[in-house]
Amino acid sequence: MHWVTASLVSAFFLGCYDLCTKHAVRGNAVLPVLFLANVCSASGWTLLIVFDALSPGVLPSSFTVPPLTLTQHTQLLLKSAIVASSWVCSYFAVKHLPVSIASPIRATGPVWTLTGALLVLAERPSWLELVGIGTTLGSFVALSLAGREEGIHFHRNKWIGWLLIGTLIGAISGLYDRFLLGYSGFTASSVQAWFSIYLAALFLPLAIGWKLRWWSRHEFEWRWSIPLVSGVLLVADFIYFTALRDPDAMVALVASFRRGSILVAFAGGMLFFGEVNARKKLPAILGVLAGIILTILG
């Protein structure tokens, strides 16, 4: 699969992930959701690792996890720590914000990813690609501003701040993904497997603290969307990591394509959560489409 196609397919599943996340945390305790969703991911990869050890050569190469050195495990533990920090901020924010507002703000990540790619990785998108990225991100800003109609004032709402912090940390994770997959020779399965396992381990102390009531917290309700959070993200990330391994892939463009997930989140927010102001948000959505098309043409 070409890296552009892979990025767009990943965007669809990433949009489904946003909707499942909103359903899982809405009126629910966030930390148990984070822990259990990652336990589902880690369990699946652990079973594959054990099966491959007992029956080598049976699984397709895309699902086998080669042995890693201690240094490589440390690198993946660092990735898990970065993502854990981003998710704690983002999940609490998504709980308190409409998904049609939260998803566009999270989608501003390519601004920071592009900046990092230009400065750190020396990537040079064409002028048309830059126009496409700029159009896409400008549309995200316009869509976010529509939140004022819903009483969400960005300069006063603390959850907007949490989401911006989570988004910035997520952009750092995107740059690190490119380093791991494009420069350090990790396979997509290695990154995804150990990243999932280490994430579950990192969220375990937080889940224990929640259970023992070390702080005031909300009650937890099991929902079918919790394992779906894990499942759709596994698919989205696996395709995403595959795209990043393509030597022709540019991290800024992959990140921009993945922002197409907002189209899925927008439609789902209206359909499943009854979110409002669809007509006022539609021009920004069309801007997102135009930006993605310009970027592909570039």
N, C-alpha and C positions, 0 to 999 in steps of 0.2 A: 504494500500500500504506500503510495506517494505521501511524503510528509505533509503536504497541504491537505490532502484528503483525510489523512489520519488526524490532523489537528481539528478539522471540522466535525468529524465523527466524535472525537473526544469532547467537543463543545456541546453536542447534543446530550451526552451522558452527564456532563458537568451541570447542565441545566436541570436535568432530572435529580441530580444530587442536591442542588439548591432547594428544590421543592421538597424532597424527602427530609432534608435537614430542618426546614421550617416546620414541617408536620411533626417531626420528632421532638423538637424543643419548645414548641408553642405551649405555654402554660405548664411546662415540665421542667424537672431538674436537669441542668445542662451537663454536669460532670458525669453522672451515670450514663447518660446518652453517649458522651464521648468515649468513655471506657468500654461500654458494651459493643458499640459499633466497631471499635478497633479490635476488640477481642474476636469478633466475627472474621475480620480480615486476617488477623494473625493466625487464627485457627485453620483457615483454609490453606494458607501458605505453609504452615507447619505440617499439615497432613501431606502436602505435595512433597516437601523436603524429605519426610520420613519414607514415603512411598518410593521416591527416587533412590533413596539409600538402600532400601530393601530389594528394589527391582530396577537396577540401573538400565538405562537405554530404552525403557518402555514409554516414558513421557515424551511428548514433542519437546524440541530444544527450547522453545519459547517459554516452557513451564518448568524447566530444570534450573536449579540454583547452584552454580558452581561454588566450590569452597573459596572462602575469603581469608585474607591475612588479618592479623589483629589491627593493623593500621586501617585496612579497608572497613572493618567493623566499626572502628572509631569514627570514620568519615560518615558512615550511615547513621550512627547514633547521633552525630551532630545534626544531620538533616532532620532526624526525628524530633530533636529538641527545638529546632527552628520552627517546624510545622506545628508542634504542640503549642508553642507560644502563640502562633498565629491563630490556631483554631480556638483556643480558650477565649481570646479577645473576640473573634468573629462569631462564635456560636452564641455567646451571651448577647451580642448585638443583634444577631438575626432573631433571637427569641423576642426582642422588644420592638423590632422594626418590621414594616411590611416587606415582603420578599421583593416586590417590584421597586422598592427603594434600596434595600440592602444589596441586592444583586448588582445593580449598576455601580454602586460605590465600590464594591469589591472588584468590579471590572476595571477600575482605574489602575489596577496593578501594572498593566503594560506601560504606563507613563514612567513608572520607576524602573521597570524591567528594561525598557528601551534605553533609558539614561545609563543604566548599569552596563547594558550590552555595548553601547557606544564607547563608554569610558574604559571598561574592564576587558571586554572580549574583542574590541576593535572591529565590531560588525558595522557594515555600511549599507543600510537599505537604500534603494533607489528613491528618486524624488517622488515618484508615484506611490510607492509603498509608504513613504512618510506622509503624503497627503491622505492616504487611506487610513493610516493609524491615527492621524490628527482628526480626521472626520469622525472616526469611530469614537475616539475618546471625548471629543467635543459633544457628541450626541449623548454620551453617558452623563456628562455634566448637566446637559439640558434636562435629561430624564430625571436626574437626582433633584434638580430644582423644583420639579413638579411636586415634590414631597411637601412643599409649603402649603399646597392645597389641602393636605391631610394633617396640618398642624404640626409638622416636623420641621423645626427651625435648626438648621445645621450648627449654628454657632452656640446654641444653648443646650442641645440634646447630647447628653454624655455618651449615649450608645453610638452616635455618629463618630465620636472621638475614638471609642473602642474599635469600631469597624475600620477606621482609617489606620490605626496602629496595626491591626491584624492584617490589613491589606499591604502595608509597607513591609512587614515581616514576610508575608507571602511572596512579595516580589523578590526579596533576598533569596528565598527558597528556590524561586524559578531560575535565578542565575546560578545557584549552586547545583541545580539539576543538570544544567548545561555542562558545568565543569565535570560532574560525575560521569555523565553519559557520553559527552562529546570529547573529553580530554583524558579522563582517567580510566576509560575502558570498561566500566561497569556494564553488565547486561541489564536490560529492563527488568527481568525477573529478579535479579539480585537486589536491585534497589527497592523494588516494590515489596519483596518478601521480607527483608530485614528491616526496612523502614516501617512496615506494618507491625512486626513483632516488637520492635523497640518502642513504637508509639504506645502500644498496649501496656508495656512495662512502665513507661513514663506516666501514663494516666492512672495506673494502679494506686499509687499513694494518694492521689487526689480523690479517687473513688472511695478509698478507705476513710479518708478524712470526712468525706460527705456522710458515709454510713455511720461513723462514730459521732457525728454532730459536733465536730471541732469548731464549726462556725454556723451561724444561722443560715438556713437553706430551705429550698422548696422541696416538696414531696415528689417522688418519682413514680411515673406510670409507664408500664411497658407498652410499646406500640409497634405495630408491624413495620413501620417506616424505619425503625432503628437498624435492623439487618439490611434493609434496602439502602440506607446511607452507605453502608460498607460495600454492598455489591456493586452499585452503580459507580461509586468512586474507584473501585478496583478496575472496572472496565475502562473508565475515563482515563485513569492514570496510566494503565498499561499501554493504551493506544498513544497517549501523550509521550511516554518515555520512548516508545518505538519511534515516534516522529523525531524526537531530539537526537536519536542515535544516527539519523541520516546525516552524512557529512555535509550535505547541501543545506540542511535546515538552519534557520536563523532564529535564535531564541526570542528576539523581539517580535518576529512575525508569528511564530507559533503561539506566543502569549496573546497576540492580538486576535488571531483566529479563534482561540479558545474563548474569547470574550463573547463570541456568538451565543454562548450559553444563556445570555440575558434574554434572548428571544424566547427560549423555552421557559425560563423562569417568569418572564412577563406574562405569557399566555397562561401558564399554570396558576400564577397568582390571581389572575382574573377569574379563571375557571374553578379552581378548587378552594380559594380562600376569600373570594368575593371582594377583592381589592378594587378600588375605584379610580376615577380619572383616566380611564383607558384612552378616551379621545384626545386628551391633552398630552398623553405620553406617546401617542402614535407617531407624531412627526420625529421624535427622537429615535424611536424604534426603526423608522425608515432610514434615518441617518446612520444607524448602526449597520443596516444592510448595505447601504451605499459605501460606507467605509470598508467593510469586508470585501466587497466586490472590487473596489479600487486597489486594495492591497493585493488581492489575488492577481489582478491584471498586471500589477507592477512586477 
